[in-house]
């Protein structure tokens, strides 16, 4: 079975308050985009547990630490199904605020459910995905949502960017989450993002912000330069996604040339 785990972007990200457990409550909008990994699973005739191979962007590390394998282990702890061969073509970059690992895990749960006819409901899949990471459940139904809590409480929203184009740029920089939080002062916004997102896209530049940009831009000014360049190229709205380091621009119906971003990972296309 072939599946295509997709990335997401964050439209706005407000750090609302620090929680007693040390985490932060946030509000953001997750929006799926057409940048995909390729995940293939099939019943194994040669192994007693699983096999795992990958190509594309190098993964490194122990496969047991990969969220795909953790998703397999989690589901197999509750359901009986055969060993599997897992193959991944990794195309969503790491440390980019695009949710690639979370998407891989969620699509693994969905693929196993379908392949072995486990008949797990979407709600149950979301609960299982939540055990793997805060934003994993969003990829189960894979629709635009307004997210609160630590990014794990979802409210469906009517939001379509169909007809617009996306240009996404990721420099060769990895931004750690602690670094991103370094200069963030939690503050509840006067208007919730769920209200602002309903305004015309042409107003987003002045009203919708990503609170991580202040600390990330201070440490990595080249990321801020990318955002400014996207606006100079005519973006209607531009922002860092999540805690970085990728930056995207949303353009009216066309995607400009990307030659200005030499040495960066670049992708884009029509939004749906």
Long-range contacts (C-beta under 8 A, 24 or more apart in sequence): 1-40, 1-41, 1-42, 1-111, 1-114, 1-115, 2-38, 2-39, 2-40, 3-38, 3-39, 3-40, 3-41, 3-107, 3-110, 3-111, 4-36, 4-37, 4-38, 4-39, 4-107, 5-36, 5-37, 5-39, 5-92, 5-100, 5-103, 5-104, 5-106, 5-107, 5-139, 6-32, 6-33, 6-34, 6-35, 6-36, 6-103, 6-139, 6-142, 7-32, 7-33, 7-35, 7-36, 7-92, 7-98, 7-99, 7-100, 7-103, 8-32, 8-33, 8-98, 8-99, 8-103, 8-135, 8-138, 8-139, 8-241, 9-33, 9-97, 9-98, 9-166, 9-168, 9-239, 9-241, 9-248, 10-97, 10-210, 10-239, 10-241, 10-242, 11-197, 11-204, 11-208, 11-239, 12-193, 12-196, 12-197, 12-204, 12-208, 12-209, 12-210, 12-239, 13-209, 13-210, 13-211, 13-212, 13-242, 14-187, 14-188, 14-189, 14-193, 14-209, 14-211, 15-181, 15-184, 15-186, 15-187, 15-211, 15-212, 16-148, 16-186, 16-187, 16-188, 16-189, 17-186, 17-188, 18-186, 19-150, 23-150, 24-150, 24-181, 24-184, 24-186, 25-148, 25-149, 25-150, 25-186, 26-147, 26-148, 26-149, 26-150, 26-151, 27-146, 27-147, 27-148, 27-189, 27-192, 27-193, 27-194, 28-146, 28-147, 28-151, 28-193, 28-242, 29-144, 29-145, 29-146, 29-147, 29-157, 29-159, 29-193, 29-194, 29-197, 30-99, 30-135, 30-138, 30-144, 30-145, 30-147, 30-154, 31-144, 31-159, 31-161, 32-139, 32-142, 32-143, 32-144, 32-272, 33-98, 33-166, 33-168, 33-271, 34-269, 34-270, 34-271, 34-272, 35-91, 35-92, 35-98, 35-168, 35-267, 36-91, 36-92, 37-88, 37-89, 37-90, 37-91, 37-92, 37-100, 37-103, 37-104, 38-88, 38-89, 38-91, 39-68, 39-86, 39-87, 39-88, 39-89, 39-104, 39-107, 39-108, 39-111, 40-86, 40-87, 40-88, 41-84, 41-85, 41-86, 41-87, 41-108, 41-111, 41-112, 41-115, 42-84, 42-85, 42-115, 43-82, 43-83, 43-84, 43-85, 43-115, 44-82, 44-83, 44-84, 44-85, 46-85, 47-83, 47-85, 48-83, 49-83, 50-83, 50-84, 50-85, 50-86, 51-84, 51-85, 51-86, 52-86, 52-87, 52-88, 53-85, 53-86, 53-87, 53-88, 54-87, 54-88, 54-89, 54-90, 55-88, 55-89, 55-90, 56-88, 56-89, 56-90, 56-91, 57-90, 57-91, 57-92, 57-93, 57-94, 58-90, 59-88, 59-90, 66-101, 66-104, 67-101, 67-102, 67-104, 67-105, 67-108, 67-132, 67-133, 67-136, 68-104, 68-105, 68-108, 70-105, 70-132, 71-104, 71-105, 71-106, 71-108, 71-109, 71-112, 71-129, 71-132, 72-108, 72-112, 74-109, 74-128, 74-131, 74-132, 75-109, 75-112, 75-113, 75-118, 75-128, 78-128, 79-116, 79-118, 79-120, 81-112, 81-115, 81-116, 81-118, 82-116, 84-112, 93-170, 93-246, 93-265, 94-174, 95-173, 95-174, 95-175, 95-244, 95-245, 96-170, 96-241, 96-242, 96-244, 96-245, 96-246, 96-265, 97-175, 97-240, 97-241, 97-242, 97-243, 97-244, 97-245, 97-246, 98-241, 98-242, 98-246, 99-135, 99-138, 99-139, 99-242, 101-133, 102-132, 102-133, 102-135, 102-136, 102-138, 102-139, 103-139, 105-129, 105-132, 105-133, 105-136, 105-139, 106-132, 106-136, 106-137, 106-138, 106-139, 106-140, 106-142, 107-139, 109-140, 110-140, 146-193, 146-194, 146-197, 155-194, 157-194, 157-197, 159-197, 160-272, 161-201, 161-250, 161-271, 161-272, 162-270, 162-271, 162-272, 163-253, 163-270, 163-271, 164-201, 164-236, 164-250, 164-251, 164-252, 164-253, 164-270, 164-271, 165-250, 165-251, 165-252, 165-253, 165-254, 165-255, 165-268, 165-269, 165-270, 165-271, 166-248, 166-249, 166-250, 166-251, 166-255, 166-268, 166-269, 166-270, 166-271, 167-230, 167-233, 167-235, 167-248, 167-249, 167-251, 167-255, 167-256, 167-258, 167-266, 167-268, 168-241, 168-246, 168-247, 168-248, 168-249, 168-266, 168-267, 168-268, 169-226, 169-230, 169-246, 169-247, 169-248, 169-249, 169-258, 169-261, 169-264, 169-265, 169-266, 170-245, 170-246, 170-247, 170-264, 170-265, 170-266, 171-220, 171-222, 171-223, 171-226, 171-245, 171-261, 171-263, 171-264, 171-265, 172-263, 172-264, 172-265, 173-220, 173-222, 173-223, 173-244, 173-245, 174-245, 175-216, 175-220, 175-223, 175-243, 175-244, 175-245, 177-243, 179-215, 179-216, 179-219, 180-212, 180-215, 180-216, 180-243, 180-244, 181-212, 181-215, 181-243, 182-215, 182-219, 183-214, 183-215, 183-218, 184-211, 184-212, 184-214, 184-215, 201-236, 201-237, 201-250, 202-236, 204-236, 204-237, 205-231, 205-236, 205-237, 205-238, 208-237, 208-239, 209-239, 210-239, 210-240, 210-241, 212-240, 212-242, 212-243, 212-244, 213-239, 213-240, 216-240, 216-243, 216-244, 216-245, 220-244, 220-245, 223-247, 226-261, 226-264, 229-260, 229-261, 233-260
